[in-house]
C-alpha cells in the first residue's frame, strides 16, 4: 500500500480538518478587499480598517494557545463543535453590524471562536496519520487552508461588487454547516484531562491588545499621547507577567519546555518572519490596487488566483518531499523565491499592467509559498510528541497570527498615513526582507534528523 491511499475514516478526518480550518483562514483573508467598502459605509479611515483586521487577530492570536490546551484536555471533537457554532453566530453578528465599533467587537468575538478551530483540526490530523502519510496529509491541509488565505480576496471582491461587504461574513455559515454534518458519528476522543491556564490567557490577551492598540493609534494621536503610551505600558508589562507566569504555572498555557526541541523553536522563528510578511504584504497590495490603481474589488481579488493555483498543485507535493528528504532545503529556498515576488512589485507604478507587473510577482510568491509552508508545518509538528499535537499546533498558529497581527498594526508606520507609491515600495521591501531572513534562519537552523528520514523512507517503501 502506498502512502497516497487512506482509509475512508482518515479521508473523513482530513476533510473535516480542512473545512474547519478553512473558515478561519478564509475569514482572515476575505476581509481584505472589503475594507474600502466598509470604510465607505461605516467611516473610520485607515485606523478602522486596521482594527477590523486586528480585532480578529488579537483574540485569535492570544487565545489560540489556550484553545490548544482545551483541545488536548477536553478532546478535539468537543472543541471543534464549540468553535464552529461560535464562529457561525459571530459571523452573523459581523454581517449585521450597524457601526464600526460594533463590527470591531464582533470581529474580536469571532476571533475567540476561530482560535478553537485551527489547533483542534490540525491535531486531528496528527493523531490520525503517522510517518510520511502524516506529512502528506499536512501538505494537503496546508494547500487548502493556504488557498483560503489567498483566494479569500476573490470571493470577497465578488460579494463587494455584486451584493455587499456584509456577505463576506454570511458565506461562512455554509462550510460550517457542512462540517458540523460531517462530524456526526465521528469517534469522540476524551482528551487527557487537566487544568486550563486562565490567568495566562488573560495576561496574554491584555499584552497583545495593549501593544497592538498603541501601534495602530499612534498614527492618530502620536506616541506622546496617554491614549497611546498607557496601553503600550500595560501591554508590555502584561506580556512580561505572562512569560513569568508560564515559568511558575503547574499547567501553563504555553509550555516553554517545547522550545527546548530544536526544530520547534527554530521553525517558529521562521514562522514569525514568513507569516509576518504574508499577513501585511498582500493586504497592502490589495488596498493599493483599489485605492490608488483604480481596480474594482473583484479585479483586486482575482490578482492572487495564480498563487492559489500554485498552492493547490504544489503544496501536497512539497509536503511529501519534505517528509521523504527533510524540510531544511525547502524551508530555505521557498521564502527567498516568495520574497523575489514582492521585490518584483517595485517595478509597478500607478498605471498597473496585470501581465507584466502583477502576474510574475504572484507566481513567484505562490511557488515560494508552496515550497515553504507544508515543510515548515511538518518540521515543527513532527519534532514533538503526538500527545502534544494540540498545544504544539496552537503555539505555531499563535506565532503566525501574532506575527501578522503586529505587522498589520505597523502598516501605518511603514507606509505612512496615506498609502501611495512610495509607501507600497517600503512595504514590499520590508516583506521581502522578512522572507529572506526566514529562509536564512531555516537554512542555518533546521535539522533534517536523518534517523527520522530513514523511518519515513521505510514507510514510503
C-alpha positions as CSV (number, residue, x, y, z in Angstrom):
1,X,0.0,0.0,0.0
2,X,1.3,3.4,-0.9
3,X,1.1,6.4,1.4
4,X,-1.3,8.1,-1.1
5,X,-4.0,5.7,-0.1
6,X,-6.0,6.3,3.0
7,X,-9.0,4.7,4.7
8,X,-12.4,6.2,4.5
9,X,-12.2,7.3,8.1
10,X,-8.9,9.0,7.5
11,X,-10.2,10.8,4.5
12,X,-13.2,12.0,6.5
13,X,-11.0,13.3,9.3
14,X,-8.8,15.1,6.7
15,X,-11.8,16.8,5.0
16,X,-13.3,17.8,8.4
17,X,-9.9,19.3,9.4
18,X,-9.6,21.2,6.2
19,X,-13.1,22.6,6.3
20,X,-12.9,23.6,10.0
21,X,-9.6,25.5,9.4
22,X,-10.8,26.8,6.0
23,X,-13.5,29.1,7.5
24,X,-11.0,30.6,10.0
25,X,-8.3,31.3,7.3
26,X,-10.9,32.3,4.8
27,X,-12.4,34.9,7.1
28,X,-9.0,36.3,7.8
29,X,-8.3,36.8,4.1
30,X,-11.7,37.6,2.6
31,X,-11.9,40.8,4.6
32,X,-9.0,42.5,2.8
33,X,-10.9,43.6,-0.3
34,X,-14.0,44.6,1.7
35,X,-12.1,47.2,3.8
36,X,-12.7,50.1,1.4
37,X,-16.4,49.3,1.2
38,X,-16.6,49.1,5.0
39,X,-14.9,52.4,5.4
40,X,-17.2,54.0,2.8
41,X,-20.3,52.8,4.7
42,X,-19.2,53.0,8.3
43,X,-16.4,55.5,8.2
44,X,-13.3,55.4,10.3
45,X,-10.5,55.6,7.8
46,X,-7.2,53.6,8.0
47,X,-7.5,53.0,11.8
48,X,-10.9,51.3,11.4
49,X,-9.6,49.2,8.5
50,X,-6.6,48.1,10.7
51,X,-8.9,47.3,13.6
52,X,-11.3,45.3,11.5
53,X,-8.3,43.1,10.7
54,X,-6.6,43.2,14.0
55,X,-9.7,42.9,16.2
56,X,-9.9,39.4,14.9
57,X,-6.2,38.7,15.1
58,X,-5.8,40.0,18.7
59,X,-8.3,37.4,20.2
60,X,-7.3,34.7,17.7
61,X,-3.6,35.1,18.4
62,X,-3.9,35.5,22.2
63,X,-6.4,32.7,22.7
64,X,-5.2,30.1,20.3
65,X,-2.7,28.8,22.9
66,X,-5.4,28.1,25.5
67,X,-7.5,26.6,22.7
68,X,-4.7,24.2,22.0
69,X,-4.8,23.2,25.7
70,X,-8.5,22.9,25.6
71,X,-8.2,20.5,22.6
72,X,-5.7,18.3,24.5
73,X,-7.7,18.4,27.8
74,X,-11.3,18.0,26.6
75,X,-10.9,16.4,23.2
76,X,-10.6,17.6,19.7
77,X,-14.3,17.0,18.7
78,X,-15.8,18.9,21.6
79,X,-13.6,21.9,21.0
80,X,-14.3,21.8,17.2
81,X,-18.1,21.8,17.8
82,X,-17.8,24.8,20.1
83,X,-15.6,26.7,17.7
84,X,-17.8,26.0,14.6
85,X,-21.0,27.0,16.3
86,X,-19.5,30.2,17.8
87,X,-17.9,31.1,14.5
88,X,-21.2,30.9,12.8
89,X,-23.0,33.0,15.3
90,X,-20.3,35.7,15.4
91,X,-20.1,35.8,11.6
92,X,-23.8,36.8,11.5
93,X,-23.1,39.5,14.1
94,X,-20.4,40.9,11.8
95,X,-22.8,40.7,8.8
96,X,-25.4,42.9,10.6
97,X,-23.1,45.3,12.3
98,X,-24.7,48.8,12.4
99,X,-21.5,50.7,13.3
100,X,-17.7,50.4,13.0
101,X,-17.3,49.8,16.8
102,X,-19.9,47.1,16.8
103,X,-18.1,45.4,13.8
104,X,-14.7,45.5,15.6
105,X,-16.2,44.0,18.7
106,X,-18.0,41.3,16.7
107,X,-14.7,40.6,14.9
108,X,-12.9,40.2,18.3
109,X,-15.6,37.7,19.4
110,X,-15.2,35.9,16.0
111,X,-11.5,35.5,16.7
112,X,-12.3,33.8,20.0
113,X,-14.2,31.1,18.1
114,X,-11.6,31.0,15.3
115,X,-9.0,30.2,18.0
116,X,-10.8,27.0,18.8
117,X,-10.8,25.7,15.2
118,X,-7.2,25.6,13.9
119,X,-5.3,23.7,16.6
120,X,-8.1,21.2,17.1
121,X,-8.4,20.5,13.3
122,X,-4.6,20.1,12.9
123,X,-4.4,17.9,16.0
124,X,-7.0,15.6,14.4
125,X,-4.6,15.0,11.5
126,X,-1.6,14.5,13.8
127,X,-3.5,11.9,15.9
128,X,-4.9,10.1,12.8
129,X,-1.9,9.9,10.4
130,X,1.7,9.0,11.0
131,X,5.1,8.9,9.2
132,X,5.1,10.0,5.5
133,X,1.3,9.8,5.4
134,X,1.2,12.5,8.1
135,X,3.5,14.8,6.1
136,X,1.4,14.2,3.0
137,X,-1.9,14.9,4.9
138,X,-0.4,18.1,6.4
139,X,0.6,19.1,2.9
140,X,-3.0,18.7,1.7
141,X,-4.3,20.6,4.7
142,X,-1.8,23.3,4.1
143,X,-2.8,23.6,0.4
144,X,-6.4,24.1,1.1
145,X,-6.0,26.4,4.1
146,X,-3.5,28.3,2.1
147,X,-6.0,28.6,-0.7
148,X,-8.4,30.1,1.7
149,X,-5.9,32.8,2.7
150,X,-5.1,33.7,-0.9
151,X,-8.5,33.0,-2.7
152,X,-10.4,34.9,0.0
153,X,-10.0,38.2,-1.7
154,X,-11.5,36.8,-4.9
155,X,-14.7,35.7,-3.1
156,X,-14.8,38.9,-1.1
157,X,-14.4,41.0,-4.2
158,X,-17.3,39.3,-6.0
159,X,-19.6,39.9,-3.0
160,X,-18.5,43.5,-2.5
161,X,-19.0,44.4,-6.2
162,X,-22.3,42.4,-6.7
163,X,-24.0,42.3,-3.3
164,X,-22.5,43.9,-0.2
165,X,-19.4,43.6,2.0
166,X,-21.7,42.0,4.6
167,X,-22.0,38.8,2.5
168,X,-18.3,38.1,3.2
169,X,-19.4,37.1,6.7
170,X,-22.7,35.4,5.8
171,X,-21.0,33.0,3.5
172,X,-19.2,31.4,6.5
173,X,-22.4,29.6,7.5
174,X,-22.2,27.2,4.5
175,X,-18.9,25.5,5.2
176,X,-19.7,25.5,8.9
177,X,-23.0,23.6,8.3
178,X,-21.2,21.1,6.1
179,X,-18.5,20.5,8.6
180,X,-21.0,20.0,11.5
181,X,-22.9,17.5,9.4
182,X,-19.7,15.5,8.6
183,X,-18.8,15.4,12.3
184,X,-21.9,13.4,13.2
185,X,-20.8,9.9,14.2
186,X,-17.1,10.9,14.3
187,X,-15.3,9.0,17.1
188,X,-15.1,11.0,20.3
189,X,-11.7,11.5,21.9
190,X,-11.9,12.2,25.6
191,X,-8.7,14.2,26.0
192,X,-6.1,13.9,28.6
193,X,-7.8,15.8,31.4
194,X,-6.1,18.5,33.5
195,X,-6.4,22.2,34.1
196,X,-6.6,25.2,31.8
197,X,-4.4,28.3,32.4
198,X,-6.9,31.1,32.7
199,X,-4.5,33.6,34.2
200,X,-2.1,33.0,31.3
201,X,-4.9,33.6,28.8
202,X,-5.9,36.9,30.5
203,X,-2.3,38.2,30.7
204,X,-1.5,37.2,27.1
205,X,-4.7,38.8,25.8
206,X,-4.0,42.1,27.7
207,X,-0.4,42.1,26.5
208,X,-1.3,41.7,22.8
209,X,-4.3,44.1,22.9
210,X,-2.4,46.9,24.6
211,X,0.6,46.8,22.4
212,X,-1.4,46.5,19.2
213,X,-3.7,49.3,20.2
214,X,-0.7,51.5,20.7
215,X,0.8,50.6,17.3
216,X,-2.4,51.4,15.5
217,X,-3.5,54.5,17.3
218,X,-0.1,56.2,17.4
219,X,-0.7,57.3,13.8
220,X,-3.7,59.3,15.0
221,X,-2.6,60.6,18.5
222,X,1.2,60.2,18.5
223,X,3.5,58.3,20.9
224,X,3.3,61.1,23.5
225,X,-0.5,60.8,24.0
226,X,-1.7,59.0,27.1
227,X,-4.1,57.1,24.8
228,X,-1.1,55.5,23.2
229,X,1.7,55.2,25.8
230,X,-0.5,54.0,28.7
231,X,-1.9,51.0,26.7
232,X,1.6,50.3,25.4
233,X,3.0,50.2,29.0
234,X,0.1,47.9,30.2
235,X,0.7,45.7,27.2
236,X,4.4,45.3,27.7
237,X,4.0,44.7,31.5
238,X,1.3,42.1,30.8
239,X,3.4,40.3,28.3
240,X,6.3,40.2,30.8
241,X,4.0,38.9,33.5
242,X,2.7,36.3,31.1
243,X,6.1,34.8,30.4
244,X,7.0,35.0,34.1
245,X,3.7,33.2,35.0
246,X,4.4,30.5,32.4
247,X,7.6,29.5,34.3
248,X,5.5,29.1,37.5
249,X,2.2,27.7,36.4
250,X,1.7,23.9,37.1
251,X,0.0,23.5,33.7
252,X,1.0,26.6,31.7
253,X,-0.9,27.8,28.6
254,X,2.5,28.0,26.8
255,X,4.7,25.0,27.8
256,X,8.1,26.7,27.5
257,X,9.7,23.2,27.5
258,X,8.5,22.8,23.9
259,X,11.1,25.3,22.9
260,X,13.9,23.0,24.0
261,X,13.1,21.0,20.9
262,X,15.4,22.3,18.3
263,X,13.3,22.2,15.2
264,X,10.3,23.5,17.1
265,X,11.9,26.8,18.2
266,X,13.8,27.4,15.0
267,X,10.7,26.6,13.0
268,X,8.7,29.1,15.0
269,X,11.2,31.8,14.4
270,X,10.9,31.1,10.7
271,X,7.1,31.1,11.0
272,X,7.1,34.5,12.6
273,X,9.1,36.0,9.8
274,X,7.3,34.3,6.9
275,X,3.8,34.8,8.2
276,X,4.5,38.4,9.3
277,X,5.3,39.2,5.6
278,X,2.3,37.0,4.4
279,X,-0.2,38.9,6.6
280,X,0.6,42.5,5.6
281,X,2.1,42.4,2.1
282,X,-1.0,41.0,0.2
283,X,-3.2,43.3,2.3
284,X,-1.2,46.3,1.3
285,X,-1.1,45.3,-2.3
286,X,-4.9,44.8,-2.3
287,X,-5.6,48.2,-0.8
288,X,-3.2,49.9,-3.2
289,X,-4.8,48.3,-6.2
290,X,-8.2,49.6,-5.2
291,X,-7.4,52.9,-3.6
292,X,-4.5,54.1,-6.0
293,X,-4.6,52.0,-9.2
294,X,-8.3,52.1,-9.6
295,X,-9.0,48.3,-9.5
296,X,-12.5,47.1,-8.5
297,X,-12.8,44.8,-5.6
298,X,-13.3,41.7,-7.8
299,X,-10.4,42.7,-10.0
300,X,-8.1,43.1,-7.0
301,X,-9.3,39.8,-5.6
302,X,-8.5,37.9,-8.8
303,X,-4.9,39.1,-8.8
304,X,-3.9,36.3,-6.5
305,X,-5.6,33.5,-8.4
306,X,-2.2,32.3,-9.8
307,X,-0.9,31.9,-6.3
308,X,-4.0,29.9,-5.3
309,X,-3.4,27.5,-8.2
310,X,0.3,27.1,-7.2
311,X,-0.8,26.2,-3.7
312,X,-3.4,23.7,-4.9
313,X,-1.0,22.0,-7.3
314,X,2.3,22.1,-5.3
315,X,1.8,22.1,-1.6
316,X,1.0,18.4,-1.3
317,X,3.9,17.6,-3.5
318,X,6.4,19.5,-1.4
319,X,4.8,18.3,1.8
320,X,5.5,14.7,0.7
321,X,9.1,15.6,-0.5
322,X,9.8,17.2,2.9
323,X,8.6,14.0,4.6
324,X,11.0,12.0,2.5
325,X,14.1,14.1,2.3
326,X,13.7,16.5,5.2
327,X,12.4,20.1,5.3
328,X,15.5,22.2,5.5
329,X,16.2,22.8,1.8
330,X,12.5,23.6,1.1
331,X,12.3,26.0,4.0
332,X,15.5,27.7,2.9
333,X,14.7,28.4,-0.8
334,X,10.9,28.8,-0.6
335,X,10.9,32.1,1.3
336,X,13.6,33.6,-0.9
337,X,11.5,32.8,-4.0
338,X,8.4,34.4,-2.4
339,X,10.5,37.4,-1.4
340,X,11.5,37.9,-5.0
341,X,7.8,38.1,-5.9
342,X,7.5,41.1,-3.5
343,X,10.6,42.8,-5.0
344,X,9.1,42.4,-8.5
345,X,6.3,44.7,-7.4
346,X,8.8,47.5,-7.0
347,X,8.6,48.0,-10.8
348,X,4.9,48.7,-10.6
349,X,3.6,52.2,-11.0
350,X,0.2,53.8,-10.5
351,X,-0.8,52.6,-14.0
352,X,-0.7,48.8,-13.3
353,X,-0.4,46.2,-16.0
354,X,-1.5,42.7,-14.8
355,X,0.6,40.7,-17.2
356,X,3.9,42.4,-16.7
357,X,3.6,44.0,-13.2
358,X,1.5,41.5,-11.2
359,X,1.4,38.0,-12.8
360,X,5.2,37.3,-12.5
361,X,5.1,38.6,-8.9
362,X,2.2,36.5,-7.7
363,X,3.6,33.4,-9.5
364,X,6.9,33.8,-7.7
365,X,5.0,34.4,-4.4
366,X,2.8,31.3,-5.0
367,X,5.6,29.0,-5.9
368,X,7.7,30.1,-2.9
369,X,4.9,29.8,-0.5
370,X,4.0,26.3,-1.8
371,X,7.6,25.2,-1.3
372,X,7.7,26.7,2.2
373,X,4.5,26.1,4.2
374,X,3.9,22.3,4.3
375,X,7.6,21.5,5.1
376,X,7.5,24.2,7.7
377,X,4.5,22.8,9.4
378,X,5.8,19.2,9.2
379,X,9.2,20.2,10.6
380,X,7.6,21.9,13.6
381,X,4.9,19.4,14.5
382,X,7.0,16.4,13.5
383,X,9.5,17.4,16.2
384,X,7.2,17.0,19.2
385,X,5.3,14.1,20.7
386,X,1.9,13.3,19.2
387,X,0.3,13.7,22.6
388,X,1.2,17.4,22.5
389,X,-0.1,17.9,18.9
390,X,-2.9,20.2,20.1
391,X,-0.7,22.6,22.0
392,X,2.1,22.3,19.5
393,X,-0.1,23.3,16.6
394,X,-1.6,26.0,18.7
395,X,1.8,27.5,19.5
396,X,2.8,27.5,15.9
397,X,-0.5,29.1,14.8
398,X,-0.3,31.6,17.6
399,X,3.2,32.6,16.4
400,X,1.9,33.1,12.8
401,X,-1.2,35.0,13.9
402,X,0.7,37.3,16.3
403,X,3.3,38.0,13.7
404,X,0.6,39.0,11.3
405,X,-1.1,41.0,14.0
406,X,2.0,43.0,14.6
407,X,2.9,43.6,11.0
408,X,-0.7,44.7,10.1
409,X,-0.7,47.1,13.2
410,X,2.6,48.5,11.8
411,X,1.2,49.3,8.3
412,X,0.8,52.9,9.3
413,X,4.4,53.2,10.4
414,X,5.7,51.5,7.2
415,X,3.5,53.2,4.5
416,X,2.7,56.4,6.3
417,X,-0.7,58.0,6.9
418,X,-1.8,57.5,3.3
419,X,-1.0,54.6,1.0
420,X,0.9,55.8,-2.1
421,X,3.5,54.5,-4.5
422,X,6.4,55.2,-2.1
423,X,4.6,53.5,0.8
424,X,3.9,50.4,-1.3
425,X,7.6,50.2,-2.1
426,X,8.6,50.4,1.5
427,X,6.1,47.7,2.4
428,X,7.4,45.3,-0.3
429,X,11.0,45.9,0.7
430,X,10.1,45.0,4.3
431,X,8.1,42.0,3.3
432,X,10.9,40.7,1.1
433,X,13.4,41.3,3.9
434,X,11.3,39.2,6.3
435,X,11.1,36.4,3.8
436,X,14.8,36.4,3.1
437,X,15.7,36.3,6.8
438,X,13.1,33.5,7.3
439,X,15.0,31.5,4.6
440,X,18.3,32.1,6.2
441,X,17.1,31.1,9.6
442,X,15.8,27.8,8.2
443,X,18.9,27.1,6.2
444,X,21.1,27.6,9.2
445,X,18.9,26.2,12.0
446,X,16.6,23.5,10.7
447,X,17.8,19.9,11.1
448,X,16.6,17.1,8.8
449,X,17.1,14.4,11.5
450,X,18.5,11.6,9.4
451,X,17.1,8.7,11.6
452,X,13.6,10.1,11.2
453,X,14.2,10.4,7.5
454,X,15.2,6.8,7.3
455,X,12.0,5.9,9.1
456,X,9.9,7.9,6.7
457,X,11.7,6.2,3.8
458,X,10.8,2.8,5.2
459,X,7.2,3.9,5.4
460,X,7.3,5.0,1.8
461,X,8.7,1.7,0.6
